[in-house]
């Protein structure tokens, strides 16, 4: 058993007065307290508890004063105690007196102590273990900061949600347990409640929308609970859940807006501060949906180590708490995106909002592409495929660091869940590579243009190349050229390079005008650039060659739909034959293929290539071959096969006849 003799009160006081690490001693003591709580000796927890009570005011005297923040209400922490914890959380009319900052004082020090009680007294460790705080070498190198990931994906249900669900249910009375429990969730909270219900032998009903994917429904049903599919959206399902609780007398286990759920999630912060007590931590990034984890972790961090920045992260299409904190009141969104479905909440909770007002330093919103990139980064470091909501904090951390220009900091991000739908992996893979640049390019319809275009890109990897023969449109080409010039001017202004001279602009326009009277080739392609400057260099070289380029990196229509729709019928593709080619994928192989095609006199009328990360490259190619030249073309195909390019004729394929061939 841990005893009080294992540390010295005087040495702790001296340590606390060191401004180099404010609040660190509190974390050390809490670490001892946490271990003591699990000790078999009945006296040990009480001795440490009383000692901590006597030391905490001294510890908190050394804290740095918090600077006022636009999100934070100008009053000290909520005063919590075991007797009125529920009232404080649920009664929005209750006010706390205090100054305009969160500067600690003897009076507010006791408040800071009291806010720890619901978290310290949490019963989550009956079923969960302290999750590791793993160093992320890839992210650390990329961001030039020391990055650590709190591995909540390692919980029994692969998500942090089990902490709050178990803590709430474990505090129910025997009568409440006998009546059973009910919850409304389509994801991780449902699994946490179901897991707890089976462990405690409690009757549970889980309400889920009828549109919930079967993989999630089955994941809950495997715990032996009653799953009720009702309603087409969360609001309808939640209404049915409340009606069930009223009629059957079941206890409602809310996914986030409950003091005991919040306290359960707050235990993550207790572990983080204990695990970083040796080296400290500068900022903790927490994903946010309804705000349960953010409010719980933020409250504990600001009570024990207020110098640590607490940053909440939401999806850009579900900024519920961000908008509420900006407005100073709870804002209900009309709709939310569902990619990060674990954090897709239209309205924050009363309790979570009130706490977040006081403990959150900043909020960050991230796009779908940034979430996908974070999933990839996490996989590189910890070899786990996080779900979109589980990677929110990592995405927000990356964006925050790049915006603030932080270097040499010690950062923690919550990896909050890994219940990924397998069907989403293709989409994540497509959008995760932020180094991929998607562009449309207009080139003259003449032999050798493909080869010339690829030579500009090389040695950068081409990941997609789509083309279909079509008639030229001078007006469209000129508009595209003007957009490209405007974009390049904006880039140069941002980098302080100034604009081009009038003579240079006029020469560029003259280049654009060349060849516009004949047919042009419109190409959609993507390649891997080393950065924005490399992207601009490629575009400059394309323009010098007389090509017109337009960046589509921020064009959602092109990225989601357009890239799959390039093609169609054309009356210009006379004598067209269609072939599929496959070859071992390796650097430079596509260039070799294009060189082989360009060495012949036949015109390429359709071309599609996409690198899906496979070890086999695949090209669909339409070639205009007059009937009297078919024997020579057959010889060409045999030479291609000898060079490693296997081919399959698809001219008679029904799909080609219906959607691509004019003969269809």
C-alpha positions as CSV (number, residue, x, y, z in Angstrom):
1,X,0.0,0.0,0.0
2,X,1.1,3.5,-0.7
3,X,1.8,5.5,2.5
4,X,2.1,9.1,3.3
5,X,5.8,8.7,4.1
6,X,6.6,8.2,0.4
7,X,6.7,12.0,-0.1
8,X,7.5,15.0,2.0
9,X,5.2,17.9,2.6
10,X,8.1,20.3,2.9
11,X,9.8,19.2,-0.3
12,X,6.5,19.4,-2.1
13,X,6.0,23.0,-0.9
14,X,9.5,24.0,-2.2
15,X,8.8,22.3,-5.5
16,X,5.5,24.1,-5.8
17,X,7.1,27.5,-5.4
18,X,9.2,26.9,-8.5
19,X,7.6,28.9,-11.3
20,X,9.3,26.7,-13.9
21,X,6.6,24.1,-13.5
22,X,3.4,25.5,-12.0
23,X,0.9,22.9,-10.9
24,X,3.2,20.0,-11.5
25,X,3.4,19.0,-7.9
26,X,-0.4,18.8,-7.8
27,X,-0.2,16.3,-10.6
28,X,2.4,14.2,-8.7
29,X,0.2,14.2,-5.6
30,X,-2.8,13.3,-7.7
31,X,-0.9,10.4,-9.2
32,X,-0.2,9.1,-5.7
33,X,-3.9,9.6,-4.8
34,X,-5.0,7.8,-7.9
35,X,-2.9,4.7,-7.0
36,X,-4.0,5.0,-3.4
37,X,-7.6,4.9,-4.4
38,X,-7.0,1.5,-5.9
39,X,-5.1,0.3,-2.8
40,X,-6.5,-2.6,-0.7
41,X,-5.7,-0.7,2.5
42,X,-8.7,1.2,3.7
43,X,-6.7,3.9,5.5
44,X,-4.3,4.8,2.8
45,X,-6.8,6.7,0.6
46,X,-8.1,8.8,3.5
47,X,-4.6,9.7,4.7
48,X,-3.5,10.8,1.2
49,X,-6.8,12.6,0.7
50,X,-6.4,14.7,3.8
51,X,-2.8,15.4,3.0
52,X,-3.8,16.6,-0.5
53,X,-6.4,18.8,1.0
54,X,-3.9,20.5,3.2
55,X,-1.4,20.9,0.4
56,X,-3.6,22.1,-2.4
57,X,-3.8,25.8,-1.5
58,X,0.0,25.9,-1.3
59,X,0.3,24.2,-4.7
60,X,-2.2,26.5,-6.3
61,X,-0.4,29.6,-5.0
62,X,2.3,29.0,-7.6
63,X,0.0,28.9,-10.6
64,X,0.3,31.3,-13.4
65,X,-2.7,33.7,-13.8
66,X,-4.9,32.9,-16.7
67,X,-5.4,35.6,-19.3
68,X,-9.0,36.4,-20.1
69,X,-10.2,34.8,-23.3
70,X,-13.2,35.8,-25.5
71,X,-14.8,32.3,-25.0
72,X,-14.4,32.2,-21.3
73,X,-16.9,33.7,-18.9
74,X,-15.4,36.3,-16.6
75,X,-15.8,34.4,-13.3
76,X,-13.9,31.7,-11.4
77,X,-14.5,28.0,-11.7
78,X,-17.8,26.4,-10.8
79,X,-17.9,25.5,-7.2
80,X,-18.6,21.8,-7.0
81,X,-19.1,19.7,-3.9
82,X,-20.5,16.2,-3.5
83,X,-23.7,17.6,-2.1
84,X,-24.6,20.1,-4.8
85,X,-22.7,18.8,-7.9
86,X,-25.9,18.0,-9.7
87,X,-27.4,21.4,-9.0
88,X,-24.4,23.3,-10.1
89,X,-24.2,21.5,-13.4
90,X,-27.9,21.6,-14.2
91,X,-29.0,25.0,-12.8
92,X,-28.0,27.7,-15.3
93,X,-29.3,30.4,-13.0
94,X,-26.6,29.7,-10.4
95,X,-23.9,32.3,-10.4
96,X,-20.4,32.4,-8.9
97,X,-18.9,35.7,-7.7
98,X,-15.4,36.6,-8.8
99,X,-13.0,38.9,-10.5
100,X,-12.7,39.5,-14.3
101,X,-9.9,37.0,-14.6
102,X,-9.3,33.5,-13.3
103,X,-6.5,34.5,-11.0
104,X,-6.4,32.0,-8.1
105,X,-6.9,33.2,-4.5
106,X,-7.4,31.4,-1.2
107,X,-11.2,31.4,-1.9
108,X,-11.0,30.2,-5.5
109,X,-8.3,27.6,-4.5
110,X,-11.0,25.6,-2.6
111,X,-13.2,25.9,-5.7
112,X,-10.5,24.4,-7.8
113,X,-10.1,21.6,-5.3
114,X,-13.9,20.9,-5.2
115,X,-14.1,20.7,-9.0
116,X,-11.7,17.7,-8.8
117,X,-13.9,15.7,-6.5
118,X,-16.4,14.2,-9.1
119,X,-13.5,13.3,-11.3
120,X,-11.3,11.8,-8.5
121,X,-14.3,9.9,-7.1
122,X,-15.1,8.5,-10.5
123,X,-15.6,4.7,-10.7
124,X,-14.3,4.3,-14.2
125,X,-11.3,2.2,-13.1
126,X,-13.7,-0.7,-12.3
127,X,-13.7,-1.5,-16.0
128,X,-11.0,0.6,-17.8
129,X,-7.3,0.8,-17.5
130,X,-5.1,3.9,-17.7
131,X,-4.5,4.3,-21.4
132,X,-1.0,5.0,-22.7
133,X,0.3,8.4,-23.8
134,X,2.2,7.4,-26.9
135,X,4.9,9.6,-28.6
136,X,4.1,10.2,-32.2
137,X,7.5,10.5,-34.1
138,X,6.1,11.3,-37.5
139,X,3.8,14.1,-36.3
140,X,6.5,15.4,-34.0
141,X,8.9,15.7,-36.9
142,X,6.4,17.2,-39.3
143,X,5.1,19.8,-36.8
144,X,8.5,20.4,-35.1
145,X,6.9,19.9,-31.7
146,X,6.8,17.0,-29.3
147,X,3.5,15.3,-30.0
148,X,1.9,12.6,-27.8
149,X,-1.4,10.8,-28.5
150,X,-3.7,9.8,-25.7
151,X,-4.8,6.3,-26.8
152,X,-8.5,6.1,-25.9
153,X,-8.9,3.8,-28.9
154,X,-7.5,1.1,-26.7
155,X,-10.6,1.0,-24.4
156,X,-12.7,-2.2,-24.3
157,X,-15.2,-0.6,-26.8
158,X,-12.5,1.2,-28.8
159,X,-13.6,4.6,-27.6
160,X,-13.4,7.0,-24.6
161,X,-17.2,6.9,-24.2
162,X,-17.1,3.9,-21.9
163,X,-15.7,6.2,-19.1
164,X,-18.7,8.5,-18.9
165,X,-21.3,5.8,-19.5
166,X,-19.9,3.5,-16.8
167,X,-19.4,6.3,-14.3
168,X,-23.1,7.3,-14.7
169,X,-24.5,3.8,-14.4
170,X,-22.2,2.9,-11.5
171,X,-23.6,5.7,-9.5
172,X,-27.3,4.6,-9.9
173,X,-29.2,3.4,-6.9
174,X,-30.2,-0.2,-6.6
175,X,-33.8,0.8,-7.4
176,X,-32.7,2.7,-10.5
177,X,-30.7,-0.3,-11.7
178,X,-33.7,-2.6,-11.1
179,X,-35.8,-0.4,-13.4
180,X,-33.2,-0.5,-16.2
181,X,-31.5,2.1,-18.3
182,X,-32.1,3.7,-21.7
183,X,-30.0,5.8,-24.1
184,X,-30.1,7.2,-27.5
185,X,-27.0,6.9,-29.6
186,X,-25.9,5.6,-33.0
187,X,-22.3,5.1,-32.1
188,X,-19.7,4.8,-29.4
189,X,-21.9,5.9,-26.5
190,X,-24.3,3.1,-27.3
191,X,-21.5,0.5,-27.1
192,X,-20.3,2.0,-23.8
193,X,-23.8,1.7,-22.3
194,X,-24.3,-1.8,-23.7
195,X,-21.0,-3.0,-22.3
196,X,-21.8,-1.6,-18.9
197,X,-25.3,-3.1,-18.8
198,X,-24.0,-6.5,-19.6
199,X,-21.2,-6.3,-17.0
200,X,-23.6,-5.1,-14.3
201,X,-26.5,-7.3,-15.4
202,X,-28.9,-4.4,-15.9
203,X,-31.7,-4.3,-18.5
204,X,-30.9,-1.8,-21.2
205,X,-32.7,-0.4,-24.2
206,X,-30.6,1.4,-26.9
207,X,-32.5,3.6,-29.3
208,X,-30.9,4.1,-32.7
209,X,-32.1,5.8,-35.9
210,X,-33.4,3.3,-38.6
211,X,-30.7,4.6,-41.0
212,X,-27.9,3.5,-38.6
213,X,-25.4,1.3,-40.5
214,X,-25.8,-2.4,-39.7
215,X,-22.1,-2.6,-38.6
216,X,-22.9,-0.3,-35.7
217,X,-26.2,-1.9,-34.8
218,X,-24.6,-5.3,-34.7
219,X,-21.7,-4.0,-32.6
220,X,-24.3,-3.0,-29.9
221,X,-26.4,-6.1,-30.2
222,X,-23.5,-8.4,-29.5
223,X,-23.6,-7.2,-25.9
224,X,-27.1,-8.7,-25.6
225,X,-29.1,-5.5,-25.1
226,X,-32.4,-4.5,-26.6
227,X,-31.8,-2.4,-29.7
228,X,-34.8,-0.3,-30.9
229,X,-34.5,1.2,-34.4
230,X,-36.9,4.1,-34.7
231,X,-36.9,7.5,-36.3
232,X,-35.2,8.8,-39.4
233,X,-33.0,11.3,-37.5
234,X,-31.5,11.8,-34.0
235,X,-34.3,14.2,-32.8
236,X,-37.0,11.6,-33.6
237,X,-35.0,8.8,-32.0
238,X,-34.3,10.9,-28.9
239,X,-37.9,11.7,-28.5
240,X,-38.8,8.0,-28.6
241,X,-36.0,7.4,-26.0
242,X,-37.4,10.0,-23.6
243,X,-40.9,8.5,-24.0
244,X,-39.5,5.1,-23.1
245,X,-37.8,6.5,-20.0
246,X,-41.0,8.1,-18.9
247,X,-43.3,5.1,-19.4
248,X,-41.0,2.4,-18.1
249,X,-39.2,4.4,-15.4
250,X,-35.8,3.7,-16.9
251,X,-32.8,5.9,-16.0
252,X,-31.6,8.0,-19.0
253,X,-27.8,7.8,-19.7
254,X,-27.2,10.9,-21.7
255,X,-24.2,10.8,-24.0
256,X,-22.6,14.1,-22.8
257,X,-24.9,16.5,-20.8
258,X,-24.7,14.8,-17.4
259,X,-22.4,15.7,-14.5
260,X,-21.4,12.0,-13.9
261,X,-20.7,11.5,-17.6
262,X,-18.6,14.6,-17.7
263,X,-16.7,13.5,-14.6
264,X,-16.0,10.1,-16.2
265,X,-14.6,11.7,-19.3
266,X,-12.5,14.1,-17.1
267,X,-10.5,11.2,-15.8
268,X,-8.6,11.3,-19.1
269,X,-7.1,14.7,-18.1
270,X,-6.1,13.3,-14.7
271,X,-4.1,10.6,-16.5
272,X,-2.6,13.0,-19.0
273,X,-1.3,15.4,-16.4
274,X,0.1,12.5,-14.3
275,X,1.8,11.0,-17.4
276,X,3.3,14.4,-18.4
277,X,4.3,15.4,-14.8
278,X,8.0,14.9,-15.5
279,X,8.3,17.1,-18.7
280,X,5.1,19.1,-18.5
281,X,2.7,19.9,-21.3
282,X,1.9,23.1,-23.2
283,X,-1.5,22.3,-24.8
284,X,-4.1,19.6,-24.9
285,X,-6.3,19.2,-27.9
286,X,-9.7,17.5,-27.4
287,X,-12.3,16.5,-30.0
288,X,-15.7,17.9,-29.4
289,X,-19.3,16.9,-30.3
290,X,-21.6,17.6,-27.4
291,X,-18.7,18.7,-25.2
292,X,-18.6,16.0,-22.6
293,X,-15.0,15.2,-22.9
294,X,-13.9,18.7,-23.6
295,X,-15.7,20.1,-20.5
296,X,-14.5,17.3,-18.2
297,X,-10.9,17.4,-19.3
298,X,-10.8,21.2,-19.4
299,X,-12.2,21.5,-15.9
300,X,-9.6,19.2,-14.4
301,X,-6.7,20.8,-16.3
302,X,-7.7,24.3,-15.4
303,X,-8.1,23.4,-11.8
304,X,-4.7,21.6,-11.5
305,X,-2.5,23.1,-14.3
306,X,-4.2,26.3,-15.5
307,X,-1.1,27.3,-17.6
308,X,-1.9,24.4,-20.0
309,X,-3.9,25.6,-23.0
310,X,-7.1,23.7,-23.6
311,X,-8.2,23.6,-27.3
312,X,-11.4,22.1,-28.5
313,X,-11.7,20.7,-32.1
314,X,-14.9,20.4,-34.2
315,X,-15.6,19.4,-37.7
316,X,-16.1,22.5,-39.9
317,X,-19.6,21.3,-40.9
318,X,-20.6,20.7,-37.3
319,X,-19.3,23.7,-35.3
320,X,-21.9,23.5,-32.6
321,X,-19.8,24.5,-29.6
322,X,-17.7,27.0,-31.6
323,X,-20.7,29.0,-32.6
324,X,-22.2,28.8,-29.1
325,X,-19.0,30.1,-27.5
326,X,-18.8,32.9,-30.0
327,X,-22.4,33.9,-29.4
328,X,-22.1,33.5,-25.6
329,X,-25.3,31.3,-25.7
330,X,-26.2,27.9,-26.9
331,X,-26.8,27.9,-30.6
332,X,-28.7,25.2,-32.3
333,X,-27.5,24.4,-35.8
334,X,-30.0,23.8,-38.6
335,X,-27.9,20.8,-39.8
336,X,-24.6,19.2,-39.4
337,X,-22.3,17.1,-41.5
338,X,-22.1,13.4,-40.8
339,X,-18.6,12.4,-41.9
340,X,-17.3,12.8,-38.3
341,X,-20.6,11.2,-37.1
342,X,-19.2,10.6,-33.6
343,X,-19.1,14.3,-33.1
344,X,-22.1,15.4,-35.2
345,X,-24.3,17.2,-32.7
346,X,-26.6,20.1,-33.6
347,X,-26.9,21.6,-30.1
348,X,-24.5,21.5,-27.1
349,X,-25.6,20.6,-23.7
350,X,-26.4,23.1,-21.0
351,X,-23.9,21.6,-18.6
352,X,-21.1,21.2,-21.1
353,X,-21.6,24.7,-22.5
354,X,-21.4,26.3,-19.1
355,X,-18.2,24.5,-18.2
356,X,-16.6,25.1,-21.6
357,X,-17.2,28.8,-21.3
358,X,-14.9,28.8,-18.4
359,X,-12.2,26.3,-19.3
360,X,-11.7,26.3,-23.1
361,X,-9.0,28.6,-24.4
362,X,-9.7,28.2,-28.1
363,X,-11.7,26.3,-30.6
364,X,-10.5,25.0,-34.0
365,X,-12.6,23.7,-36.9
366,X,-11.2,21.3,-39.5
367,X,-12.3,20.2,-42.9
368,X,-13.1,16.7,-44.1
369,X,-9.7,16.6,-46.0
370,X,-7.9,17.6,-42.8
371,X,-9.6,14.9,-40.8
372,X,-8.6,12.3,-43.5
373,X,-5.0,13.5,-43.4
374,X,-5.0,13.2,-39.6
375,X,-6.3,9.6,-39.9
376,X,-3.3,8.9,-42.1
377,X,-0.9,10.6,-39.8
378,X,-2.2,8.6,-36.8
379,X,-1.9,5.3,-38.8
380,X,1.7,6.2,-39.6
381,X,2.6,6.7,-36.0
382,X,0.5,4.2,-34.1
383,X,-0.7,1.7,-36.8
384,X,-4.4,2.2,-35.9
385,X,-7.1,3.4,-38.2
386,X,-9.0,6.0,-36.2
387,X,-12.5,6.9,-37.0
388,X,-13.1,10.5,-38.3
389,X,-14.3,11.8,-34.9
390,X,-11.4,10.0,-33.2
391,X,-8.9,11.9,-35.4
392,X,-10.5,15.3,-34.9
393,X,-8.0,16.4,-32.1
394,X,-5.0,15.5,-34.2
395,X,-6.4,17.4,-37.2
396,X,-7.0,20.5,-35.0
397,X,-3.6,20.2,-33.4
398,X,-1.9,20.3,-36.9
399,X,-4.0,23.3,-38.0
400,X,-3.5,25.2,-34.7
401,X,0.3,24.7,-34.7
402,X,0.7,25.8,-38.3
403,X,-1.5,28.9,-37.7
404,X,0.4,29.9,-34.5
405,X,3.8,28.9,-35.7
406,X,4.6,26.9,-32.6
407,X,7.9,25.1,-32.3
408,X,9.5,23.1,-29.6
409,X,6.2,22.7,-27.6
410,X,5.0,19.6,-25.9
411,X,1.5,18.8,-27.2
412,X,-1.1,16.1,-26.4
413,X,-4.0,15.1,-28.6
414,X,-6.8,12.7,-27.8
415,X,-7.1,9.7,-30.1
416,X,-10.6,9.2,-29.0
417,X,-12.0,6.3,-31.0
418,X,-11.3,3.7,-33.6
419,X,-14.7,2.4,-34.6
420,X,-14.2,3.0,-38.3
421,X,-16.7,1.8,-40.9
422,X,-14.7,-0.3,-43.4
423,X,-16.7,1.2,-46.3
424,X,-15.3,4.6,-45.5
425,X,-11.6,3.6,-46.1
426,X,-11.7,4.3,-49.8
427,X,-13.0,7.8,-49.3
428,X,-10.4,8.5,-46.5
429,X,-7.6,7.2,-48.7
430,X,-8.7,9.4,-51.6
431,X,-8.8,12.5,-49.5
432,X,-6.0,11.9,-47.0
433,X,-3.1,12.8,-49.3
434,X,-2.8,16.6,-48.9
435,X,0.3,16.6,-51.1
436,X,-1.9,15.6,-54.1
437,X,-2.7,18.5,-56.4
438,X,-5.7,18.2,-58.6
439,X,-5.7,20.4,-61.7
440,X,-7.4,20.8,-65.1
441,X,-5.1,21.5,-68.0
442,X,-5.9,22.6,-71.6
443,X,-3.3,21.5,-74.1
444,X,-3.3,21.6,-77.9
445,X,-4.8,18.6,-79.6
446,X,-1.7,17.5,-81.4
447,X,0.8,14.6,-81.4
448,X,3.3,14.8,-78.5
449,X,1.3,17.1,-76.2
450,X,0.8,14.3,-73.6
451,X,4.5,13.6,-73.6
452,X,5.3,17.3,-73.3
453,X,2.8,17.7,-70.4
454,X,4.2,14.7,-68.5
455,X,7.8,15.9,-69.0
456,X,6.8,19.1,-67.1
457,X,5.4,17.1,-64.2
458,X,8.2,14.5,-64.0
459,X,9.8,13.4,-61.7
460,X,6.8,14.1,-59.5
461,X,4.4,11.2,-59.2
462,X,1.2,11.4,-61.3
463,X,-1.7,9.9,-59.4
464,X,-4.5,10.5,-61.9
465,X,-4.8,11.3,-65.6
466,X,-8.2,11.6,-67.4
467,X,-8.8,12.8,-70.9
468,X,-11.5,12.6,-73.6
469,X,-11.3,14.0,-77.1
470,X,-13.6,17.0,-77.5
471,X,-13.9,20.1,-79.6
472,X,-12.1,23.2,-78.5
473,X,-13.8,26.2,-76.9
474,X,-11.7,29.4,-77.1
475,X,-13.9,31.4,-74.7
476,X,-13.7,28.7,-72.0
477,X,-9.9,28.4,-72.5
478,X,-9.5,32.2,-72.2
479,X,-11.6,32.3,-69.0
480,X,-9.5,29.4,-67.5
481,X,-6.3,31.3,-68.4
482,X,-7.5,34.4,-66.7
483,X,-8.5,32.5,-63.5
484,X,-5.0,30.9,-63.5
485,X,-3.3,34.3,-63.8
486,X,-5.4,35.8,-61.0
487,X,-4.6,32.9,-58.7
488,X,-0.8,33.2,-59.4
489,X,-0.9,36.9,-58.8
490,X,-2.6,36.3,-55.4
491,X,0.0,33.7,-54.5
492,X,2.9,36.1,-55.4
493,X,1.3,38.9,-53.3
494,X,1.0,36.6,-50.3
495,X,4.6,35.7,-50.6
496,X,5.7,39.3,-51.2
497,X,6.9,38.7,-54.8
498,X,4.8,41.4,-56.4
499,X,3.0,41.0,-59.8
500,X,4.4,40.5,-63.3
501,X,5.1,43.4,-65.6
502,X,2.7,44.4,-68.3
503,X,5.0,43.0,-71.0
504,X,5.1,39.7,-69.2
505,X,1.3,39.6,-68.9
506,X,0.8,40.5,-72.5
507,X,3.3,37.7,-73.6
508,X,1.4,35.2,-71.5
509,X,-1.9,36.2,-73.1
510,X,-0.3,35.8,-76.5
511,X,0.8,32.3,-75.5
512,X,-2.8,31.5,-74.5
513,X,-4.2,32.6,-77.8
514,X,-2.0,30.2,-79.7
515,X,-3.9,27.2,-81.0
516,X,-7.3,28.2,-79.8
517,X,-8.8,27.9,-83.2
518,X,-8.2,24.2,-83.3
519,X,-9.4,21.4,-81.1
520,X,-8.0,21.4,-77.6
521,X,-7.5,18.5,-75.1
522,X,-9.1,19.1,-71.7
523,X,-7.3,17.0,-69.1
524,X,-8.0,16.3,-65.4
525,X,-4.9,15.2,-63.6
526,X,-3.4,15.0,-60.1
527,X,0.2,14.8,-59.1
528,X,2.2,15.0,-55.8
529,X,3.8,18.4,-55.2
530,X,6.4,19.1,-52.6
531,X,4.5,22.2,-51.4
532,X,2.7,25.3,-52.5
533,X,5.9,26.7,-54.1
534,X,6.5,23.5,-56.1
535,X,2.8,23.7,-57.2
536,X,3.3,27.2,-58.4
537,X,6.5,26.2,-60.3
538,X,4.6,23.5,-62.1
539,X,1.8,25.8,-63.1
540,X,4.4,28.4,-64.3
541,X,6.1,25.8,-66.5
542,X,2.8,24.7,-68.0
543,X,1.9,28.2,-68.8
544,X,5.2,28.8,-70.5
545,X,4.6,25.7,-72.7
546,X,1.3,27.3,-73.9
547,X,-0.9,25.1,-71.6
548,X,-3.7,26.6,-69.5
549,X,-3.9,25.2,-66.0
550,X,-6.5,25.7,-63.3
551,X,-6.1,24.4,-59.7
552,X,-9.0,22.3,-58.4
553,X,-7.6,21.7,-54.9
554,X,-10.5,23.6,-53.2
555,X,-13.2,22.5,-55.7
556,X,-15.4,20.1,-53.9
557,X,-17.5,19.3,-57.0
558,X,-14.4,18.3,-58.9
559,X,-13.0,16.2,-56.1
560,X,-16.1,14.3,-55.2
561,X,-18.0,14.0,-58.5
562,X,-16.2,15.5,-61.5
563,X,-13.1,13.3,-61.4
564,X,-15.4,10.3,-62.0
565,X,-17.4,11.9,-64.8
566,X,-14.6,12.9,-67.2
567,X,-15.4,11.4,-70.6
568,X,-18.6,10.7,-72.5
569,X,-19.5,10.4,-76.2
570,X,-17.8,12.4,-78.9
571,X,-18.4,12.5,-82.7
572,X,-14.7,13.3,-83.2
573,X,-13.4,9.9,-82.2
574,X,-13.7,8.2,-85.5
575,X,-12.3,4.7,-85.9
576,X,-11.8,4.5,-82.1
577,X,-10.7,1.3,-80.5
578,X,-10.6,0.8,-76.7
579,X,-7.9,-1.1,-74.7
580,X,-7.1,-1.7,-71.1
581,X,-3.4,-1.9,-70.2
582,X,-1.9,-3.1,-67.0
583,X,1.7,-3.1,-65.9
584,X,3.8,-3.4,-62.7
585,X,3.5,0.0,-60.9
586,X,6.9,1.6,-60.3
587,X,8.3,5.2,-60.6
588,X,8.5,6.4,-64.1
589,X,6.4,3.6,-65.7
590,X,3.6,5.9,-66.8
591,X,6.2,8.1,-68.5
592,X,7.5,5.1,-70.3
593,X,4.0,4.2,-71.4
594,X,3.3,7.7,-72.7
595,X,6.6,7.8,-74.6
596,X,5.7,4.5,-76.3
597,X,2.3,5.8,-77.3
598,X,3.7,9.1,-78.5
599,X,6.2,7.4,-80.8
600,X,3.3,6.1,-83.0
601,X,1.2,8.1,-85.4
602,X,-2.2,7.2,-84.0
603,X,-4.2,9.7,-82.0
604,X,-5.1,9.0,-78.4
605,X,-8.8,10.0,-78.0
606,X,-9.4,8.7,-74.5
607,X,-7.1,8.2,-71.6
608,X,-7.6,7.3,-67.9
609,X,-5.1,6.4,-65.2
610,X,-5.5,6.4,-61.5
611,X,-3.0,5.1,-58.9
612,X,-4.9,3.5,-56.1
613,X,-1.8,2.5,-54.2
614,X,-1.9,-0.9,-55.9
615,X,1.2,-2.7,-57.1
616,X,-0.4,-2.8,-60.6
617,X,-0.8,0.2,-62.8
618,X,-4.0,0.4,-65.0
619,X,-4.7,2.6,-68.0
620,X,-7.8,2.8,-70.1
621,X,-6.9,4.1,-73.6
622,X,-9.0,5.0,-76.7
623,X,-6.9,5.1,-79.9
624,X,-8.1,6.2,-83.4
625,X,-6.9,3.5,-85.8
626,X,-8.2,3.5,-89.4
627,X,-9.3,-0.1,-90.6
628,X,-6.5,-0.3,-93.1
629,X,-3.9,0.3,-90.4
630,X,-5.1,-2.4,-88.0
631,X,-2.3,-4.9,-88.9
632,X,0.4,-2.3,-88.0
633,X,-1.5,-1.6,-84.8
634,X,-1.5,-5.2,-83.8
635,X,2.3,-5.3,-84.2
636,X,2.5,-2.2,-82.0
637,X,0.5,-4.0,-79.3
638,X,2.8,-7.0,-79.4
639,X,5.8,-4.7,-78.9
640,X,4.0,-3.1,-75.9
641,X,3.4,-6.5,-74.4
642,X,7.1,-7.3,-74.7
643,X,7.9,-4.1,-72.9
644,X,5.7,-5.3,-70.0
645,X,2.4,-3.6,-70.9
646,X,-0.3,-6.3,-71.0
647,X,-3.4,-5.3,-72.9
648,X,-7.1,-6.3,-73.2
649,X,-9.4,-5.1,-76.0
650,X,-12.6,-3.5,-74.7
651,X,-14.1,-2.1,-77.9
652,X,-17.1,-4.5,-77.7
653,X,-17.6,-3.9,-74.0
654,X,-21.3,-3.0,-73.3
655,X,-20.3,-0.2,-70.9
656,X,-18.2,1.4,-73.6
657,X,-21.0,1.1,-76.1
658,X,-23.6,2.6,-73.7
659,X,-21.6,5.5,-72.2
660,X,-18.5,6.3,-74.2
661,X,-18.8,5.3,-77.8
662,X,-20.7,7.4,-80.4
663,X,-21.7,4.1,-82.0
664,X,-23.7,3.3,-78.8
